[in-house]
Structures are given as C-alpha cells and as structure tokens.
Amino acid sequence: MRTLAVFVLGATLALATAAFVPSTAQVKYAEKEFLHRQEDLLLLFRHLYEKDWNPQLVAYAKNFHFKESTELFQHEPSAPWAKKLWSYYEHGLLPKGEVFSVYEEQHREQAIALFRVLYHAKDWATFYKVAAWARYYVNEGMFVYALTVAVTHRPDLAGFALPAPYEISPYHFINTEVIQKAQQYKMQGYYGMKKVDGVYTVTIPSNYTGWYMHTNAEQKLSYFTEDIGLNSYYYYLHTDYPFWMGGEEFGLSKDRRGELYLYEHQQILARYYLERLSNDLGHVPEFSWWAPIATGYYPDLQYYNGHSFPARDNYYHVEEDRELRQVVDYEKRLRDVIDQGFFVLPDGKKVNLSTPESVDVLGNLIQANPDSYEHRFYKYVAMFARIVMGAAIEPVEPYQVIPSALEHYESAMRDPVFYQIYKRIVGYYHQFKEHLPAYTYDELYFPGVKVDGVVVDKLQTYFDRFDVDITNAIDIEPEAYVPGRYDGFGEIEYKPDPVVIKARTVRLNHKPFTYKVSLTVEKPTKAAVRVFLGPKYDEYGGLYTLNENRDNFYELDYFTQELTAGKNVLTRTSVNFNGYVKDRTSFYELYRSVMAGYTGAEKFQLDMSEAHCGFPNRLMLPKGKKGGMPFQLYVIVSPYKAPQVTQYTGFDPVLSCGVGSGARYMDTYAFGYPFDRPIDEKLFYGVPNAFFQDVVIYHKSEGDL
C-alpha cells in the first residue's frame, strides 16, 4: 500500500515529550482515499455476529476465492501462512458462534495464522478481501482479535481508527440485564422507543455488579474494576505486545517489552491500591494455591451464544491438577533464578539476571514471550494462573469452551482475583529489584537544580454519566440482496441502522487541575521531570515509611523541559498530562465524521488524543473521600539522558504509538525511577532536585459541583 498524503497544521512540537503516548502539537487531516478505507474498515466490525448483515460485504467474501488467490499463495511471506490458514479452514476452524479465547492453544494457532495473512497482505485491496472473507467464514471473536492485532501492527495502517472494544462486543463489558433489555426492545418491534430523525433510539440505565450483589468487600470497587475505559486500555496493552508475538520481524524487544510488561502491571496495582484506600480497603489480599480462595466473583456477563461467564464462589477451592502443578513449578523456578542471579540455557550458556538492565530479560521470562531466552523451562505463569483461578468448567473439547472473565483481556480486570494474581507476579519484579543497590546520592542528584516548591489546585473527583452504544448486541434485519448488484469488488455501502441502543453508565471522573513546580537553576540545561502520586497513610491511618510505600506510587505525569538560568515555573494542566487519552468517539459519531470528511463538509482530524495506547484521563486520580483524603505528590527533576534511538524515529507520532520502533520513550531511566529500587531514606530526602507535597483529594456528588 502506498503512503497516504495528509495535510499538516501546526508543526511545532510541544515541550513535553511523552514516554508511552506520543505527545505533539501536530495535527493532520485525512485525504479522501484514507477516509474511504477508514469507512470500509469500520464496517467490518459492525453487527459482528450477523455475517449476512451487509450484502456488499457478503459479495466481497464469496467472490474472493481464497485458495486460488495468487496474491496470497505466490507472495512471500504470506504464502506459508495462507496455506496454513486454508488447511485450518478445510479441516475445521473454530465454528462461528463459539467462544474464542486466546488462551486456548488451538484457538490461538488459528488466530495467529489469520493475523499473519492479514499482516503480510501485499496491499490494501488484498488485505480487505481477506478481512471480508474472514468476517464471513471465521469465528467472530477470532476474526476481531486477528484483525485488531493486524491493524495495530501494520505500519501502513497507522492512523486508522477502530471502533471501541465495548462497542464491537458489548457482551464483554455490559451486564446481562442491560443486554437483555436491548434485545427485548428489538423483539417487541422497538415498542417504547422514540424515533429521532428516522432512527429508533433508547438509553438503558446500566450499573456495576457491586450495585446488585455484595458477595464480598471487593465489590465496593466494581465502579473502577469494571470501568469500560480501564478494561479497553488493558485489552490494547495486550494487542500491542501479545505474549505470542516477538522476534526481529515485529521489533517488540526494541521497546524494552519485558521491563514494560512488569512495570505496567506494577503501575496498575499501584493505581488499584489508591482506589482501595479510598474505599477503606487495605492491601491487595495474598492467596495460597493450597487454601480456599476467599474472593469470589459473579461477573453478570453473558456470551452471544447464551452461555453465562463462569462465576466463582467465595472460598473457592482449587483442585490440584496438571495446570496447578505447572504454575507452582514455574513459580519456584522463577524465584530460584532471581535469587541466584542467572539462569542456564539448554546449551549450557549462562544468562545474567543481576544487572539493572536484565530486568528486561526477567520480564520476557515471566511473560514467556518469543523474545525470551528460554521457552522450555519457564512458561506462561499468568496464563495458567488465570485459567486455574477463573473457575471455568473443563471443556469437553477445545471448540466448546466457556472461558472465565479472567481468560479475556477485555474483561480480566473486572475480577478482583486479577489483582491478586498480578500482585504475585509483580512480586518477582520486586524480588529482582531488592537485589539491586539503592540509588546513590549522585544517581539521584541534579547539580545546579533546586525544586523550591510545588503548588497544586484543589483535587476533586465525581461520578458522571457516559452513554455506550450497544447496538452490536442486537440483531437487525439484513439489507435486501439485489441480484447482479453485488457481483464484484465494488464500494461497500452502509445503510444506517434503524435503531440505536445505548447503555448509560456511571464512571469516575475528576475536575481538571493544574500543578506548578518552582525551580532555581544555575545554568541552562535540559531536564526530565517525573511526578508521582502516592498514599500518605495506610488503611489503619498509620504514617507510611517511604521504603515500604515505594511500590504504591503511581506515575502521574512525565515530560522533558528546557530550563533557563534563574527562576523557572513549570505549569502542567491535567488535560495535557502525558500518557492519558480522552474517551473514545462512538461508532456513529466516528462514522459521521469520516463521511463528512469524505464529502468535504468538514476536515477529518488525525491526532493521538484517543490513542489506543493511552490510559483513561478520567482515572488519573483515585476517588478520595467526601471530607478529603490525604495523599502525597512527589516531583523529581533529573538530568536528561537521551535514548540510544531518538524518540519518534521510524514512525509518525501524530498517527502511531510507535510499537516495535524502539523509539517510544523519552529517556533511558528505568521505568519507575527512582521508586523502582530499595530506598536509602537518608539520601532520598537529601537531594534538592526532588520535592514531596501533601495533597488532598475530595470526592463530590453532582449536586456539590
């Protein structure tokens, strides 16, 4: 596919440079060819479970003769994967209507084959023909998974937007009773719905499982753990770095993927712990494989085929079986190699695990991804743990599985046991870091730079309402087929749905705020600034010591800054913090904007404000308490250390997250610096280029705001 031209507006880069989400003031506008392809891509995800929904898509699928396609079978490197996918098709793919899980080996192998064919398609036309064919013939969940990963990783598809995961498959995000009401509206001929501009429209109130049942204290956090933005973020974290993908072909090892895997989960746990404190809960519970699991979970979700997501009772007892013994063995092997500081490959070669840089090796080892040195002795600890803890029934055969919420990346964070599993896994990360020496004064100190003070606006959180388009959860009448009209590979036309059904959810949000950092600088220099939010007191009201609290600090903001000699004041506003994104545009609004851009009625803007790799801006602050809850802000200004590869090299930061480029990060500091190692408090408090500031977070009701 040729590179699409776009118009550029405002070429000045912002001073702030994000670590994970590209931060730039550039804006680009899409041309007609880009928008035409964007429209076609969106329609592949519409009414996912109705293969005959759009007659043009059906014609595309039936007129593409996969086995005779020379562009697949004579084009390297797609040829071997096309043969493999066709072999799966002839011998029986996962049937449509069954539940897909990437944790099932046969499902995963078939999905990888489809992904590879899509990824290696030589041009857009071939890519789209394969995608339309797969939409018609391949299992729905497998199709969406493979297509999403392919779009995410194909460089020529940078900038293309996908519908939000919760709109593609509401079944993984929205409670059963809401889906049931949506289907009742359809079955009753839209009775009780208002017709707006010729479209039947209704909004159904939705809530979290904690509203309906109180199985245990963890349900108090369901508004956070079941947040659709949070779960979408985790899903995309996986599609960026699938545990099965790696090697030179995709370049994921260039991104410090092993270190990133451990750090992302450590940060998720830290953010989760701040929310626990806001609800008078303490540390994430520990569990034992040999004792009943105290925390149950009732997901209140139902698959499209009618099967309910498995529930787990309180004090669930894990039966000893092969998977459990495997998990226990893998855990012991990991603990042993961390403590001994190396592991041995089958050929006798030793791999060092005692240097700060080897955290990347450890992360790959724990995730057991293809970039790991060893694949036989260390396996998927997290995968087996999720399968064991999910309480799903053992399937009769691999094509009739009913996976638990833990076995899907888009729903795993709903289950409180998810955090218990990853507390255990992140424990290996901490175990490794404990063997490293504390940072010295010189490693923390920035000569000639002093932080004079930090001023923060009043911090207020609240619950707001957000409408989620769940129309994909109902079946609509297929458009009538006109003989002779759809015989070729013409344009895909979209007939607007006769109905729009939304679920109104309540989500955590916060008022925008600003912080200011005052500095005194001896001479002009470039600095890296990191800002963390952490607890002040534990769940008992006891004052934390810094070293025992360092794992609970959540990275709130990070950026680079050119400092001038004398007084400097750095002002940052929460809407522009790095690493965060706003709510995703709904399918209908996105489609409307695409078509308006295509017809020239308005310009279609391309930027990273809704980048899939960003954390929801709404969730940057924990809920706090009505009367105020104390936390502490930590700011450290460090000497800028340029990465080996200049940031944004090899990708367009206006269109792409840069996954696999090796140029995503603003500097070379360890993720989580300076909280990633044991702390010598005598030195930590002594550097003038760092500052602790007490803050209070207030939670207000709508009427108080």
C-alpha positions in Angstrom: 0.0 0.0 0.0 1.3 3.4 -0.9 1.7 6.0 1.8 -1.3 8.3 2.0 -0.6 12.0 2.0 -2.1 14.2 4.7 -2.1 17.9 5.3 -0.2 19.3 8.2 -1.3 22.1 10.6 1.0 23.4 13.3 4.4 21.7 13.0 5.7 22.9 16.4 6.4 20.1 18.8 5.2 20.6 22.4 7.9 20.9 25.1 6.5 17.9 26.8 7.6 14.5 25.5 5.6 11.5 26.5 7.1 8.2 27.4 4.4 5.9 26.0 1.8 8.0 24.2 3.3 10.4 21.6 2.7 14.0 22.6 2.8 16.5 19.8 1.0 19.7 18.8 0.9 18.5 15.2 -2.5 17.8 13.6 -3.0 16.2 10.3 -6.1 15.9 8.1 -7.0 12.8 6.1 -7.5 12.7 2.3 -10.4 11.1 0.6 -8.6 7.8 -0.1 -7.7 7.4 3.5 -11.3 8.1 4.6 -12.7 5.7 2.0 -10.6 2.9 3.5 -11.4 4.1 7.0 -15.1 3.7 6.3 -14.7 0.2 4.9 -12.6 -0.8 7.9 -15.3 0.4 10.4 -18.0 -1.6 8.7 -16.1 -4.8 9.2 -16.8 -4.5 12.9 -20.5 -3.6 12.6 -23.0 -6.2 13.6 -20.3 -8.7 14.2 -22.5 -11.7 14.8 -24.5 -11.2 11.6 -22.4 -12.4 8.7 -25.2 -11.6 6.2 -25.8 -8.1 7.5 -24.3 -6.2 4.6 -24.8 -7.7 1.1 -21.8 -5.9 -0.3 -19.6 -7.5 2.4 -21.1 -10.9 1.7 -20.4 -10.4 -2.0 -16.8 -9.5 -1.2 -16.4 -12.6 0.9 -18.0 -15.0 -1.6 -16.2 -13.5 -4.7 -12.8 -13.9 -3.1 -11.6 -17.4 -3.8 -9.1 -17.8 -1.0 -7.4 -21.0 -2.2 -6.9 -19.7 -5.8 -5.7 -16.2 -4.7 -2.3 -15.9 -6.3 -1.6 -12.7 -4.4 -1.7 -14.8 -1.2 -0.1 -18.1 -2.3 2.6 -16.6 -4.5 3.6 -13.7 -2.3 6.2 -14.1 0.4 6.0 -14.1 3.3 2.2 -14.6 3.2 2.3 -17.8 1.2 3.1 -20.3 4.1 0.6 -18.7 6.4 -2.1 -18.7 3.7 -1.5 -22.4 3.2 -1.7 -22.9 6.9 -4.9 -20.9 7.3 -6.5 -22.8 4.4 -5.5 -26.1 6.0 -7.3 -25.0 9.2 -10.3 -24.0 7.1 -10.5 -27.3 5.3 -10.1 -29.4 8.5 -12.4 -27.2 10.6 -11.8 -23.8 12.1 -13.3 -22.8 15.4 -17.1 -22.7 14.4 -18.9 -19.4 14.3 -21.0 -18.7 17.4 -18.5 -20.5 19.7 -16.4 -18.5 22.3 -12.9 -17.6 21.2 -10.1 -17.5 23.8 -6.5 -16.6 23.0 -5.6 -18.9 26.0 -6.8 -22.0 24.1 -3.9 -23.3 22.1 -5.9 -24.4 19.0 -7.8 -21.1 19.0 -4.6 -19.2 19.3 -2.8 -21.0 16.5 -5.7 -20.4 14.1 -5.9 -16.7 15.1 -2.1 -16.3 14.5 -2.4 -17.8 11.0 -5.2 -15.3 10.2 -3.3 -12.4 11.7 -0.2 -13.4 9.6 -2.2 -13.5 6.3 -3.7 -10.1 7.1 -0.4 -8.6 8.3 1.5 -9.8 5.2 -1.1 -8.9 2.7 0.8 -7.1 -0.1 -1.6 -4.1 -0.4 -4.9 -2.7 0.8 -7.0 -4.5 -1.7 -5.7 -7.9 -0.7 -5.9 -7.0 3.0 -9.5 -6.0 2.7 -10.5 -9.0 0.6 -9.0 -11.4 3.2 -10.7 -9.4 6.1 -14.1 -9.6 4.4 -13.6 -13.3 3.7 -12.7 -13.9 7.3 -15.6 -11.9 8.6 -17.9 -14.3 6.7 -16.2 -17.6 7.3 -14.2 -17.3 10.5 -15.4 -17.3 14.2 -16.4 -13.8 15.2 -14.2 -13.5 18.2 -11.2 -14.9 16.4 -11.8 -12.5 13.4 -12.0 -9.4 15.6 -8.8 -10.4 17.5 -6.7 -11.1 14.5 -7.9 -8.1 12.6 -7.3 -5.8 15.6 -3.8 -7.0 16.1 -3.1 -6.7 12.4 -4.4 -3.2 12.1 -2.4 -2.2 15.2 0.9 -3.6 13.8 0.8 -2.9 10.1 2.8 0.3 9.6 0.7 1.3 6.5 -2.5 1.3 8.7 -1.1 3.9 11.2 -3.8 6.5 11.9 -6.8 4.3 11.2 -9.3 4.2 14.0 -11.1 1.1 15.2 -14.5 1.2 17.0 -14.1 1.0 20.8 -13.9 -2.7 22.0 -17.0 -2.2 24.2 -19.0 -1.2 21.0 -17.6 -4.1 19.0 -18.6 -6.7 21.6 -20.7 -5.2 24.4 -21.0 -8.8 25.9 -17.6 -8.4 27.5 -18.3 -5.1 29.1 -22.0 -4.6 29.8 -24.1 -6.5 32.3 -26.5 -9.2 31.2 -29.7 -7.5 32.2 -28.9 -4.4 30.1 -28.2 -6.6 27.0 -31.4 -8.5 27.7 -33.4 -5.2 27.7 -31.8 -4.2 24.5 -32.8 -7.4 22.8 -36.4 -7.1 24.2 -36.7 -3.7 22.6 -35.8 -5.3 19.2 -38.0 -8.3 19.6 -41.0 -6.1 20.6 -40.7 -4.0 17.5 -39.0 -1.1 19.2 -42.0 -0.6 21.4 -41.5 2.3 23.8 -38.6 3.7 21.9 -38.5 7.3 20.5 -37.9 7.9 16.8 -35.4 10.6 16.2 -34.5 11.5 12.6 -36.0 8.2 11.4 -34.0 6.1 13.9 -35.4 4.3 16.9 -33.4 5.5 20.0 -33.3 4.4 23.6 -30.9 4.7 26.5 -30.9 1.9 29.1 -29.6 2.7 32.6 -26.7 0.4 33.5 -24.8 -0.2 36.7 -22.0 -2.4 38.0 -22.2 -5.8 39.7 -21.5 -4.2 43.0 -24.8 -2.5 42.8 -26.7 -5.7 42.6 -24.9 -8.0 45.0 -22.4 -7.9 47.8 -20.6 -11.1 47.7 -17.5 -9.6 49.4 -16.0 -6.3 50.2 -14.2 -6.2 46.9 -17.5 -5.4 45.2 -17.1 -1.8 46.5 -14.6 -1.3 43.8 -16.7 -2.6 40.9 -17.1 1.0 39.5 -13.3 1.0 39.0 -12.5 -2.6 38.1 -15.5 -2.8 35.6 -14.8 0.6 34.0 -15.0 0.1 30.2 -12.2 2.6 29.6 -9.9 0.7 32.0 -10.6 -2.7 30.5 -10.2 -1.3 27.0 -6.8 0.0 27.9 -5.7 -3.4 29.2 -7.0 -5.1 26.1 -5.0 -2.8 23.9 -1.9 -3.3 26.0 -2.1 -6.9 25.1 -2.8 -6.3 21.3 0.4 -4.1 21.3 2.5 -6.8 23.0 0.8 -10.2 22.6 2.5 -12.9 24.6 2.8 -15.0 21.4 4.4 -12.3 19.2 8.0 -11.3 19.1 11.3 -11.6 17.2 13.0 -9.3 14.8 10.0 -9.2 12.5 7.9 -7.1 14.8 10.7 -5.4 16.8 8.9 -5.7 20.2 12.1 -6.4 22.0 13.3 -2.9 21.0 10.7 -1.4 23.2 12.1 -2.9 26.5 9.0 -5.1 26.4 10.0 -7.3 29.3 10.5 -4.3 31.6 7.4 -2.7 30.2 5.3 -5.8 31.0 6.4 -5.8 34.6 6.2 -2.0 35.1 2.7 -1.7 33.5 1.3 -4.3 35.9 3.1 -2.7 38.9 1.5 0.6 38.0 -1.9 -0.9 37.6 -1.6 -2.4 41.0 -0.4 0.9 42.5 -3.4 2.7 40.9 -5.7 0.0 42.2 -4.3 0.3 45.7 -5.0 4.0 45.8 -8.6 3.2 44.9 -8.8 0.6 47.6 -7.6 3.1 50.2 -10.4 5.4 49.0 -12.9 2.7 49.9 -11.4 1.8 53.3 -9.8 -1.4 52.0 -6.2 -2.3 52.6 -3.6 -4.1 50.7 -4.5 -6.5 47.9 -5.0 -9.9 49.6 -2.5 -12.6 49.3 -3.6 -16.1 48.3 -2.4 -19.6 48.6 -2.8 -22.3 46.0 -3.4 -24.8 48.8 -6.1 -22.9 50.7 -9.6 -21.8 49.5 -9.6 -18.5 47.5 -11.6 -16.1 49.7 -12.5 -13.7 47.0 -15.4 -14.8 44.8 -16.7 -13.0 41.7 -20.0 -13.0 39.9 -19.4 -11.3 36.5 -23.0 -10.9 35.4 -21.9 -11.2 31.8 -23.3 -13.5 29.1 -21.7 -14.6 25.8 -23.5 -14.0 22.5 -24.3 -17.7 22.2 -26.2 -17.6 25.5 -23.7 -19.1 27.9 -23.0 -17.2 31.0 -19.5 -16.2 32.1 -18.5 -18.6 34.8 -18.9 -17.4 38.4 -16.6 -18.2 41.3 -17.9 -18.6 44.8 -16.2 -17.1 47.9 -13.7 -19.6 49.3 -13.4 -21.3 46.0 -11.1 -24.4 46.4 -8.7 -25.0 43.6 -8.5 -28.7 42.7 -5.0 -30.0 42.3 -4.4 -30.8 38.7 -1.8 -30.6 36.0 -2.2 -26.8 35.4 -1.9 -26.1 39.1 1.3 -28.2 39.5 2.7 -26.4 36.4 2.1 -23.0 37.9 3.7 -24.0 41.2 6.7 -25.4 39.4 7.2 -22.3 37.2 6.9 -20.0 40.2 9.6 -21.9 42.1 11.9 -21.8 39.0 11.5 -18.0 38.7 12.2 -17.4 42.4 15.3 -19.5 42.2 16.8 -17.9 39.2 16.1 -14.4 40.5 17.9 -15.2 43.8 20.9 -16.9 42.1 21.2 -14.0 39.6 21.4 -16.1 36.4 19.8 -19.0 34.6 21.2 -21.6 32.3 20.2 -22.3 28.7 19.9 -25.8 27.3 23.3 -25.4 25.6 24.9 -24.6 28.9 25.2 -20.8 28.4 24.5 -18.6 31.4 22.2 -15.6 31.1 22.9 -12.8 33.6 20.0 -11.7 35.8 21.9 -9.5 38.3 22.3 -6.2 36.4 19.7 -3.4 36.3 19.3 -3.9 32.5 18.5 -7.6 32.9 15.0 -6.6 34.2 14.0 -6.8 30.6 15.2 -10.4 30.4 13.3 -11.2 33.5 10.1 -9.7 32.1 10.3 -11.7 28.9 11.0 -14.8 31.0 7.9 -14.2 33.2 5.7 -13.4 30.2 7.3 -16.4 28.3 7.1 -14.4 25.1 9.2 -15.3 22.0 11.8 -12.7 22.9 12.7 -14.7 26.0 15.9 -16.7 26.0 14.2 -19.8 27.4 10.9 -21.3 26.4 11.0 -24.8 27.8 11.7 -24.4 31.5 9.7 -21.1 32.1 6.2 -20.9 30.8 3.1 -18.8 31.0 2.7 -18.3 34.7 0.0 -15.7 34.4 -2.0 -17.7 31.8 -2.1 -20.8 33.8 -2.9 -18.8 37.0 -5.9 -17.2 35.2 -7.2 -20.5 33.9 -6.9 -22.1 37.4 -8.5 -19.1 39.3 -11.2 -18.4 36.8 -13.3 -21.4 37.9 -14.3 -22.3 34.3 -15.7 -25.8 33.7 -13.2 -28.1 31.9 -14.5 -28.3 28.3 -15.4 -31.5 26.6 -13.3 -30.4 23.6 -11.4 -27.2 22.6 -14.2 -25.9 20.3 -16.8 -25.8 23.1 -15.1 -23.7 25.8 -16.8 -21.3 28.2 -13.9 -19.2 29.5 -14.0 -17.1 32.6 -13.7 -13.3 32.7 -10.0 -13.8 33.6 -9.4 -15.5 30.3 -10.2 -12.5 28.2 -8.0 -9.4 28.2 -11.1 -7.2 27.7 -12.8 -8.5 30.9 -9.9 -9.8 33.1 -9.6 -6.6 35.2 -13.3 -6.9 36.3 -12.4 -9.9 38.6 -10.7 -8.9 41.9 -8.6 -12.0 41.7 -6.8 -10.5 38.7 -5.0 -8.1 41.0 -4.1 -10.9 43.4 -2.6 -12.9 40.6 -0.5 -9.9 39.4 0.5 -8.9 42.9 2.1 -12.3 43.0 3.8 -11.8 39.6 4.9 -8.2 40.3 6.4 -9.7 43.5 9.0 -11.3 41.3 9.8 -7.8 39.9 10.2 -6.5 43.4 12.3 -9.6 44.4 14.6 -8.8 41.5 14.9 -5.1 42.4 15.6 -5.9 46.0 18.9 -7.5 44.8 20.0 -4.2 43.2 21.7 -1.5 45.3 19.8 1.6 46.3 20.4 4.7 44.1 23.4 6.7 45.4 23.3 10.4 46.1 25.0 11.1 42.7 22.4 9.0 40.9 19.6 11.0 42.4 21.2 14.4 42.4 20.9 17.0 39.6 23.7 19.6 40.2 22.6 23.2 39.9 18.9 22.4 40.1 16.7 23.0 43.2 12.9 22.5 43.5 11.7 25.4 45.6 8.1 24.3 45.9 5.0 22.7 44.3 1.5 24.2 44.2 -1.5 22.0 43.2 -5.1 23.1 42.6 -7.8 21.6 44.6 -8.3 18.0 43.6 -11.9 16.9 43.2 -13.4 13.7 41.8 -17.0 12.8 41.0 -19.2 10.3 39.1 -20.5 11.3 35.7 -22.6 9.6 33.1 -21.5 8.1 29.8 -23.6 6.5 27.1 -22.2 3.4 25.4 -23.5 2.3 22.0 -24.5 -1.4 22.5 -26.4 -1.7 19.2 -24.0 -4.5 18.2 -25.6 -6.6 20.9 -28.8 -6.9 18.9 -29.5 -8.5 15.5 -31.1 -6.2 12.9 -32.7 -7.1 9.6 -30.2 -7.6 6.8 -30.3 -5.3 3.9 -32.1 -6.9 1.0 -29.9 -8.5 -1.6 -30.3 -7.2 -5.2 -29.2 -9.8 -7.8 -26.4 -8.6 -10.1 -25.7 -5.5 -8.0 -23.0 -7.1 -5.8 -21.2 -9.4 -8.1 -17.8 -7.8 -8.0 -15.5 -6.0 -5.6 -17.2 -2.6 -5.7 -17.6 0.0 -3.0 -19.0 -1.1 0.4 -22.2 0.9 1.1 -23.5 1.4 4.6 -27.2 1.7 5.3 -27.6 3.4 8.7 -29.1 1.1 11.3 -32.9 1.6 12.0 -32.1 1.6 15.7 -29.5 3.0 18.2 -29.5 1.5 21.7 -27.2 2.9 24.4 -26.3 1.9 27.9 -25.9 4.8 30.3 -23.0 4.0 32.7 -21.7 5.9 35.7 -17.9 6.4 35.7 -15.3 8.0 37.9 -14.0 11.4 36.7 -12.3 14.4 38.1 -12.3 18.1 37.6 -9.3 19.5 35.5 -6.5 20.7 37.7 -3.1 22.3 37.4 0.1 22.0 39.3 3.1 24.3 39.3 6.7 23.4 40.0 9.0 26.3 41.0 12.7 25.8 40.3 16.0 27.6 40.8 18.5 26.7 38.1 22.2 27.7 37.9 22.7 27.4 34.2 20.6 26.4 31.1 20.0 22.7 30.9 17.6 20.0 29.7 15.7 18.1 32.3 13.4 15.1 32.6 10.6 15.7 35.1 8.6 12.9 36.8 5.6 13.3 39.0 4.2 10.5 41.2 1.1 10.3 43.4 1.2 8.0 46.4 -0.6 7.3 49.7 0.3 9.3 52.8 -1.3 6.8 55.3 -2.1 3.1 55.3 -5.6 1.6 55.8 -5.2 1.9 59.5 -4.2 5.6 59.5 -0.6 4.9 60.2 2.0 7.1 58.5 3.9 5.1 55.8 7.7 4.9 55.8 9.0 5.7 52.4 10.7 2.4 51.6 7.6 0.3 52.4 5.5 2.7 50.4 7.6 3.0 47.3 5.6 0.3 45.4 2.4 2.2 45.8 3.4 5.4 43.9 1.6 5.8 40.7 3.3 7.8 37.9 1.0 10.8 37.2 3.0 12.8 34.7 6.4 12.8 32.9 7.9 15.2 30.4 11.2 16.8 29.3 11.8 20.5 29.7 14.4 23.1 28.7 15.4 25.0 31.8 16.8 28.5 31.8 19.2 30.0 34.3 17.4 31.6 37.3 13.8 31.1 38.4 11.6 28.6 36.4 8.0 27.8 36.9 6.7 24.7 35.2 2.9 24.7 34.8 1.1 21.5 33.8 -2.6 21.0 33.3 -4.3 17.6 33.7 -5.9 17.7 30.3 -2.4 17.6 28.8 -0.6 15.1 31.1 1.4 12.6 29.1 0.2 9.0 28.8 -3.5 9.8 29.0 -6.3 9.9 26.4 -9.9 11.1 26.4 -13.0 9.0 25.9 -13.3 7.3 22.6 -15.7 8.7 20.0 -18.7 6.5 19.4 -19.2 4.5 16.2 -21.9 6.7 14.9 -20.0 9.9 15.6 -16.8 8.5 14.1 -18.7 7.3 11.0 -20.4 10.6 10.6 -17.1 12.5 10.8 -15.5 10.1 8.3 -18.3 10.6 5.8 -18.3 14.4 6.4 -14.6 14.4 5.7 -15.1 12.3 2.6 -17.7 14.6 1.1 -15.7 17.7 2.1 -18.3 19.0 4.5 -15.6 19.1 7.2 -12.0 18.1 7.8 -11.3 14.8 9.5 -8.6 15.3 12.1 -5.9 12.8 12.8 -4.1 13.0 16.2 -3.3 11.0 19.3 -6.0 12.4 21.6 -7.8 9.0 21.6 -4.7 6.8 21.1 -5.3 3.2 22.0 -2.1 3.0 24.0 -3.2 5.7 26.5 -4.6 5.4 29.9 -8.1 7.0 30.5 -7.6 10.6 31.6 -10.7 10.2 33.8 -9.0 7.7 36.0 -5.7 9.5 36.8 -7.0 10.4 40.3 -8.3 7.9 42.9 -11.8 8.7 44.3 -10.7 10.1 47.6 -13.3 10.9 50.2 -16.1 13.4 50.7 -14.3 15.2 53.5 -11.0 14.9 51.8 -8.3 12.2 51.8 -4.6 12.9 52.1 -2.1 11.7 49.5 1.3 12.9 48.6 2.8 14.2 45.3 6.5 13.5 44.6 8.3 15.5 41.9 11.9 14.8 40.8 13.8 16.8 38.2 16.6 14.8 36.7 19.3 15.3 34.1 18.0 14.4 30.7 19.6 11.2 29.3 18.9 10.9 25.6 17.8 7.4 24.5 20.0 5.5 22.1 17.5 6.0 19.3 16.0 9.4 19.2 12.3 9.4 20.2 9.8 9.1 17.4 12.4 7.7 14.9 10.8 5.5 12.4 7.2 6.4 13.0 4.8 9.3 12.8 3.9 10.4 16.3 0.7 12.0 15.0 -0.6 8.7 13.8 1.1 5.9 15.7 2.0 4.8 19.2 5.3 3.5 17.7 5.0 0.0 19.0 8.1 -2.0 17.9 10.0 1.0 16.8 12.4 1.1 19.7 11.8 4.9 19.8 8.8 5.3 22.1 10.5 6.6 25.3 11.8 10.0 26.2 14.9 8.9 28.0 16.9 5.9 29.3 15.9 5.9 33.0 14.5 2.7 34.4 10.7 2.6 34.4 9.5 3.8 37.8 12.8 5.6 38.6 13.5 6.5 41.4 10.9 4.3 43.2 12.0 1.1 41.4 14.8 0.2 43.8 15.1 0.0 47.6 15.4 3.5 49.1 18.1 4.8 51.4 15.9 7.5 53.0 19.0 9.4 54.3 19.9 10.1 50.7 16.5 10.2 49.1 15.2 13.1 51.2 18.5 14.9 50.8 18.6 15.8 47.1 17.4 19.4 46.4 16.0 18.5 42.9 13.1 16.5 44.4 10.1 17.5 46.4 7.3 16.0 48.4 4.0 17.9 48.5 0.9 16.9 50.6 -2.3 17.0 48.6 -6.0 16.2 49.5 -8.5 14.6 47.1 -12.2 15.4 47.7 -15.0 13.3 46.3 -18.1 15.3 45.5 -21.6 14.4 44.4 -23.0 16.0 41.3 -25.0 18.5 43.4 -21.9 19.7 45.2 -20.0 20.5 42.0 
